[in-house]
Amino acid sequence: YVRCFDRPSLFAGKMHALLFRKWINRVKGRDWYDLEWYIKKGIPLDLNHFAKRAKDTGDRKEDELKEKDVKDMLKEKFSTVSFENLKEDVRPFIKDDKVLEIWSEQYFKDLLDRMKFQ
């Protein structure tokens, strides 16, 4: 059998990778590029799928997550990540790397205002 996921579930998987990836000093610019893509496309985050995945992997103990919880976790991540390292990591995959100039803590906080949930 082939397991298929809808876009909101795929977004949940990407969100889990972005927030809970176990790499201490390495960032994946691709995760951040995808976060931006999902939000700009208006694809909602499957909150239930994300919560179950985070609990199953031991990254969270709670059964439920609220929108505010996710946004708070993201804001915490925004405040600790090196945006220069993110840009460098994703730059080889971007045709026009000028689009990365706006990447900053404030830019991603502003994106959260457009983030949808289901």
C-alpha positions in Angstrom: 0.0 0.0 0.0 1.0 3.6 -0.6 0.3 6.0 2.2 -0.9 9.3 0.8 -1.1 12.6 2.7 -3.0 15.8 1.9 -1.1 19.1 1.8 -2.1 20.1 5.4 -0.7 16.8 6.6 2.5 17.3 4.6 2.7 20.8 6.1 2.4 19.2 9.6 5.4 16.9 8.8 7.4 19.9 7.6 6.5 21.8 10.7 7.7 18.9 12.8 11.0 18.8 11.0 11.5 22.6 11.3 10.7 22.7 15.1 12.1 19.4 16.3 15.0 18.4 14.0 17.7 16.9 16.2 20.6 18.7 14.6 22.3 20.9 17.2 24.3 23.3 15.1 23.0 22.7 11.6 19.9 24.3 10.0 17.9 23.3 7.0 17.1 26.3 4.9 14.8 24.1 2.9 12.5 23.7 5.9 12.2 27.4 6.1 11.7 27.8 2.4 8.9 25.3 2.6 7.3 27.0 5.6 7.2 30.2 3.6 5.7 28.3 0.6 2.9 26.6 2.6 1.9 29.9 4.3 2.0 31.9 1.0 -0.1 29.2 -0.8 -2.7 29.4 2.0 -2.3 25.7 2.9 -3.5 25.2 6.5 -1.5 23.3 9.0 -3.2 20.1 10.1 -2.9 20.8 13.8 -4.1 17.4 14.9 -1.6 15.6 12.7 1.2 17.8 13.9 0.2 17.3 17.6 0.1 13.5 17.2 3.5 13.4 15.4 5.1 15.6 18.1 3.7 13.3 20.8 4.7 10.1 19.0 8.3 11.2 18.6 8.5 12.4 22.3 9.0 16.0 21.4 5.8 17.0 23.3 3.9 15.3 26.0 0.5 17.1 25.5 -2.2 15.4 23.4 -3.4 18.7 22.0 -1.9 21.8 20.6 -3.6 25.1 20.0 -2.7 27.6 17.2 -1.1 29.8 19.8 1.2 27.0 20.9 2.5 26.5 17.4 3.0 30.2 16.9 4.8 30.5 20.2 7.1 27.6 19.3 7.8 29.2 15.9 8.5 32.6 17.5 11.0 31.0 19.9 12.7 29.3 16.9 12.8 32.6 15.0 14.6 34.2 17.9 17.3 31.6 18.1 18.1 30.6 14.5 20.8 32.2 12.4 19.0 33.6 9.3 22.4 34.0 7.6 23.0 30.3 8.0 19.5 29.5 6.7 20.1 31.7 3.6 23.4 30.1 2.9 21.9 26.6 3.2 19.1 27.2 0.7 20.9 29.6 -1.7 22.2 26.9 -4.1 18.6 25.8 -4.8 17.2 29.3 -5.5 17.4 30.8 -9.0 17.3 34.4 -7.8 18.7 34.6 -4.3 17.6 38.2 -3.9 14.3 36.7 -2.7 16.2 35.7 0.4 17.1 39.3 1.3 13.9 39.7 3.2 14.4 36.6 5.4 14.7 37.8 9.0 13.1 37.2 12.3 10.5 40.0 11.7 9.7 38.7 8.2 8.8 35.2 9.5 6.9 36.7 12.4 4.9 38.7 9.9 4.2 35.5 7.9 2.6 34.0 11.0 -0.3 36.5 10.6 -1.1 34.7 7.3 -0.8 31.2 8.7 -3.9 29.0 8.6 -4.8 26.0 10.6 -7.3 23.1 10.3 
